[in-house]
Amino acid sequence: MDLTAENLVAALAVTSGEQSEDIAEIVDIVRKSEPAFAATLFSAWQAEGIELSPTLREEVAEISERIDFYRSVAARLFSEVDSLTTIKGLEVGALYPPGLIRYQSDLDIITFCEPDLWRAVSLLTDDGWTVDTATFSYLDGKLVVMVSVRKPCPNPFRLAYAVELANYYTLGNQIGIPPIVKMPDRWLSLPVKNMIMLLHERYEQPFRAKDVVDAGLLNRSMSEQDRRALHEAIASLNLVLAYSELIKLVNAAGLGPMEPLPGGLLTTAKAATIRGARGASFFVRPVTGTGRHLQRRLMMAKPSRAETLVWDRVQRRLHPAAAVRAGLLGFGLPVTGPNPDVTVAVLRQRGEHAWVDSPAGRFLLTLGDYVSQTAVEELSAGAGDLTG
């Protein structure tokens, strides 16, 4: 698919609601509305022979170096650990025409062999990366994990490099969009699995210009077999509303055609009904249901002051271990001390405290921003035998 600077400006216009033919104003729009899209637009101008200012050239060069660095990290990990695979960033970036760069803040890696996940984390920490945080939840009766590691960027004014490793695809939105631990083989082609992930992210934030461009490229790269698999996945995962919204944006930006699902408005209406029914299920368990709802609001929206106050009380009332087993997301804060003698993540609790022991260290478990200093002290090195 040809991808021009004009296409990128059109994608920016449909997501930001602002448009201009003046290049300086376009730079201002992208800086204000979607800074991560700026380097892609600048690289397109550069590829089309437009002379960039030194500042814009430097920005394109820095982002290009960042992507090259992630490629080298992925290649090294894949050469050492066979079960790893990437999603999103590098895979979608490979669809962009030569000369155009796609910004990515982090490198997303998936494996369904948890010991391999921790082996990859170990390879990174041996190479100077630091475990930043982790998240834990229960899916299909099993503790699942996402570990985030960081490494400083040589330019201190740029975000640190980040790698996120998980043994699942997505947790869904905790209300009507189901989680995905594994995908069937027919969904695993590059365009299908990455379109599924893109649609899931709509429930974390609105679609951005980058999403519109990604979707256009993914759509054009699909075979008819891929398209049938995607339609099946969208219906199965209740992603119809997000897909309908994305179709309008992609087509409005001139990056289509993207066609609606068979069934049209009827399919959309059914999806809304199903999602509403699933959302009502939190009334079955009022406390954990309220917790899931409020946690989702704090993570994916701007909660009201009342919701924030209620969440502060709810998170203190819920025991972190019980809450995670009930489906809430637990945030793991690394504590000092030797690495526990385990090969996979193990959820433990003692009294009011909960933590996860992992091959990469011990993580204090919390449901939000409330952290007990007593728990930190007890779980740190020297606190004695803590095997749950």
Secondary structure, DSSP 4 states (H G I P E B T S, - for coil): ----HHHHHHHHHHHHS---S-HHHHHHHHHHH-GGGHHHHHHHHHHTTPPPPHHHHHHHHHHHHHHHHHHHHHHHHHHH-TT-EE-SHHHHHTTSPTT-----SSEEEE-S-HHHHHHHHHHHHHTT-EEEEEEEEEETTEEEEEEEEEE--SSTTSPPEEEEEESSSB-TTSSSS--BS---GGG-SHHHHHHHHHHHHTTTS---HHHHHHHHHHHHT--HHHHHHHHHHHHHTT-HHHHHHHHHHHHHTT----PPPTTHHHHHHHHHHHHHHHHGGGGGSHHHHHHHHHHHHHHHS---HHHHHHHHHHHHHS-HHHHHHTTPPEEEEEESSPPPS-SS-EEEEETTEEEEEETTEEEEEESSS---HHHHHHHSTTS-----
